[in-house]
């Protein structure tokens, strides 16, 4: 029997209230209130597109369950957990640095972590599941051990990785973070650890500023197990293809993971308001295909995508739908309705200064 792709989400993921900010700032004075850019829309419209295209029916849907307090402590301090709980039960507010907790967000955030955990368990233990996509919200990759950060309350990816290692006997995990921002909390978690290879492909200089530099490669026995690839603004499909060819593939061949977790933030898309990259939906399909091949080679196909950033409500659904098509091996008649408008740009080209940056990172890591 052909194994299926699991799709994991809960309606309550769309009910997390990330506040009435303006882009990522609180409203007031000259900032007319409009709602945080981290709204449910891009995620809900992705789920809707999966239903509209008919792909959802061909996936294996699984409901998440809330992560336990013990599982949250695989990464977070008890103080941070209790602070999120307190804010959720009282006034709401910021749990750290631009990570708003709404009323009731504590349970939803635990359900997001729980979705990641259920996803890991499914790809490892469920014989009919090959891989999984979890529509996690709130997202996770910025969350630090002792505070929320950048829309992220709990670090879904870190806790799922630790769950796989502690409770399912998985030894080596590749965590591939293609969100356009650097996953500072995730890097911190694995910085001195040689059992997790953390690769982050991001736009240089975005928030968090001064994180994700090429020179940050891990510490102690984790030295060499963090690979930061800070790309120049306006890098597009051809640059990411070159990054996979020159860095992601050889580094993974060296590491030989038992499980691959993709921190799938689709905010490097060409229409995103929070980054200046140039990926089309097809780039996400191609990257997924490459990771899937690696998972088949080293991990018996076991791979998991966790939804992270992505702030164009109109375009993120097409990028994420392309990922799920590739994961499942099912092609639908959904096409990219917007890419034609960018065909006159350089997004399919590997320009010399972009190539030089990738070559620099590759050489720095001796790949
Ligand atoms: Zn991001």
Boltz pocket constraint, residues with backbone or C-beta under 6 A from the ligand:
constraints:
  - pocket:
      binder: B
      contacts: [[A, 179], [A, 180], [A, 181], [A, 265], [A, 267], [A, 308], [A, 309], [A, 310]]
      max_distance: 6.0
